[in-house]
Amino acid sequence: MIRQNSGSIRTKDGIRLHYDEYGEGDQVILSAQAGFAPCGMQQALAGKGYHVYCLTIRGFAPSDYVTYDYGESWYDRFAEDVLCLADAVGAETFSYLGASDGAGIGWHLMLLRPERVRAFVAVVPGPHSLAEGFMSYRQMLMQGLIKAPPPFDPPIDSDPAREQ
């Protein structure tokens, strides 16, 4: 049975960050994003024996909203928040899994504190085109190439290669 807890931590600058906890064990995976699918890849990993913490980044509910513009240091700040969670849960080292913007946070973790990260998995990593290039969902919808964006965090149980 996957155990789930929700909690919050406070950063050095007083921001309250929300996290959800799944699974248990010594193998810790941290993930930080603007939001998480209720039955996504993080929870699937918890079901495979990992202890997973999903941190909602500052500025997105249920973490605290922020009005300060960190300029070019947003991702460094997000990475520092992941380290704050790691310290709070006693994870001296951890694996990190991030999708899209969460992957960007992982790159910054690797730049700031690589000795803390045992493994880094980047799912749909950047860089993404700010001009919404040829392959953006918006462009494909407008061109009639697709009727709706694909589901996020599709199930992987039927695909042995993706499970591995």
C-alpha positions as CSV (number, residue, x, y, z in Angstrom):
1,M,0.0,0.0,0.0
2,I,1.3,3.5,-0.9
3,R,1.4,5.8,2.1
4,Q,0.5,9.4,1.3
5,N,1.1,12.4,3.5
6,S,0.9,16.1,2.8
7,G,2.9,18.7,4.6
8,S,4.6,22.0,4.3
9,I,8.0,23.5,5.0
10,R,9.2,27.1,5.4
11,T,12.1,28.4,3.4
12,K,14.8,30.8,4.8
13,D,12.9,33.7,3.3
14,G,9.6,32.6,4.9
15,I,7.8,31.1,1.9
16,R,5.6,28.1,2.8
17,L,6.0,25.3,0.3
18,H,3.6,22.4,0.0
19,Y,4.6,18.8,-0.6
20,D,3.0,15.5,-1.0
21,E,4.7,12.3,0.1
22,Y,4.2,8.9,-1.5
23,G,5.7,5.5,-0.7
24,E,8.4,4.7,1.8
25,G,11.9,3.3,2.0
26,D,15.5,4.4,1.7
27,Q,15.5,5.4,-2.0
28,V,14.4,9.0,-2.0
29,I,13.1,10.8,-5.1
30,L,12.4,14.5,-5.0
31,S,10.3,16.2,-7.7
32,A,9.3,19.9,-8.0
33,Q,6.8,21.3,-10.4
34,A,3.9,23.7,-10.7
35,G,1.6,20.8,-10.2
36,F,1.3,17.1,-10.3
37,A,-1.2,14.6,-11.9
38,P,-3.0,12.7,-9.2
39,C,-1.8,9.3,-10.6
40,G,1.4,10.3,-12.4
41,M,4.9,8.9,-12.8
42,Q,6.0,10.0,-9.4
43,Q,3.2,8.0,-7.7
44,A,4.0,5.1,-10.0
45,L,7.6,5.1,-8.7
46,A,6.3,5.1,-5.2
47,G,4.4,2.0,-6.0
48,K,7.7,0.4,-7.1
49,G,9.3,0.9,-3.7
50,Y,10.7,4.5,-3.8
51,H,10.0,7.2,-1.2
52,V,8.8,10.1,-3.3
53,Y,8.3,13.8,-2.3
54,C,6.4,16.1,-4.8
55,L,7.1,19.7,-4.0
56,T,4.8,22.4,-5.5
57,I,7.0,25.3,-6.4
58,R,6.6,28.7,-4.9
59,G,4.1,30.9,-6.6
60,F,1.7,28.0,-7.3
61,A,-1.1,26.8,-5.0
62,P,-1.1,25.2,-2.5
63,S,2.4,26.7,-1.9
64,D,2.6,30.4,-1.1
65,Y,1.9,32.8,-3.9
66,V,4.8,35.2,-4.5
67,T,4.8,38.7,-6.0
68,Y,8.5,39.3,-6.1
69,D,10.2,38.9,-9.5
70,Y,13.4,36.8,-9.1
71,G,14.4,37.8,-12.6
72,E,17.0,35.4,-14.0
73,S,17.3,33.5,-10.7
74,W,13.9,31.9,-10.6
75,Y,15.3,28.4,-11.3
76,D,18.1,28.8,-8.8
77,R,15.4,29.8,-6.2
78,F,13.3,26.7,-7.1
79,A,16.4,24.5,-6.8
80,E,17.2,26.0,-3.4
81,D,13.6,25.1,-2.4
82,V,14.2,21.5,-3.4
83,L,17.3,21.5,-1.2
84,C,15.3,23.0,1.7
85,L,12.8,20.0,1.3
86,A,15.7,17.5,1.2
87,D,17.1,19.0,4.4
88,A,13.7,18.9,6.1
89,V,13.1,15.3,5.3
90,G,16.7,14.2,6.1
91,A,17.8,13.3,2.5
92,E,21.5,14.1,2.4
93,T,21.5,12.8,-1.2
94,F,18.5,12.0,-3.4
95,S,17.4,11.3,-7.0
96,Y,15.6,14.1,-8.7
97,L,12.8,13.7,-11.3
98,G,11.4,16.7,-13.1
99,A,9.2,17.3,-16.1
100,S,9.2,20.4,-18.2
101,D,9.9,23.3,-15.9
102,G,10.6,20.7,-13.2
103,A,13.4,19.4,-15.4
104,G,14.8,23.0,-15.6
105,I,14.9,22.9,-11.8
106,G,16.9,19.7,-12.0
107,W,19.5,21.3,-14.3
108,H,19.9,24.1,-11.7
109,L,20.2,21.6,-8.9
110,M,23.1,19.9,-10.9
111,L,24.8,23.3,-11.2
112,L,24.3,24.4,-7.6
113,R,24.8,21.2,-5.6
114,P,25.7,18.2,-7.8
115,E,27.1,16.3,-4.8
116,R,23.5,16.1,-3.4
117,V,22.0,14.5,-6.5
118,R,22.5,10.8,-7.0
119,A,20.5,10.7,-10.3
120,F,18.6,13.2,-12.4
121,V,15.8,12.2,-14.7
122,A,14.6,15.0,-17.1
123,V,11.2,14.4,-18.6
124,V,10.3,16.6,-21.5
125,P,13.2,18.8,-20.7
126,G,14.0,22.3,-22.2
127,P,14.9,24.4,-23.7
128,H,11.5,25.2,-25.0
129,S,10.9,27.8,-27.7
130,L,9.6,31.0,-26.2
131,A,8.1,31.7,-29.6
132,E,6.1,28.5,-29.5
133,G,7.7,26.9,-32.4
134,F,6.5,24.3,-34.9
135,M,5.8,21.5,-32.4
136,S,3.9,23.4,-29.7
137,Y,0.5,22.0,-28.7
138,R,-1.0,25.4,-29.4
139,Q,0.4,25.5,-32.9
140,M,-0.7,21.9,-33.6
141,L,-4.3,22.7,-32.3
142,M,-4.5,25.9,-34.5
143,Q,-3.3,24.0,-37.6
144,G,-5.9,21.2,-36.9
145,L,-3.1,18.6,-36.6
146,I,-4.5,17.4,-33.2
147,K,-8.0,17.8,-31.6
148,A,-6.7,18.1,-28.0
149,P,-3.4,18.0,-26.2
150,P,-2.3,14.4,-25.2
151,P,-2.9,13.4,-21.6
152,F,-0.2,14.3,-19.2
153,D,1.5,11.4,-17.3
154,P,0.0,8.6,-19.3
155,P,0.0,5.2,-17.7
156,I,3.2,3.2,-18.2
157,D,2.2,-0.1,-16.8
158,S,1.7,-1.7,-20.2
159,D,5.1,-0.6,-21.6
160,P,8.0,-2.6,-20.2
161,A,10.6,-0.2,-21.7
162,R,9.1,2.9,-20.1
163,E,8.7,1.1,-16.8
164,Q,12.3,0.2,-16.8
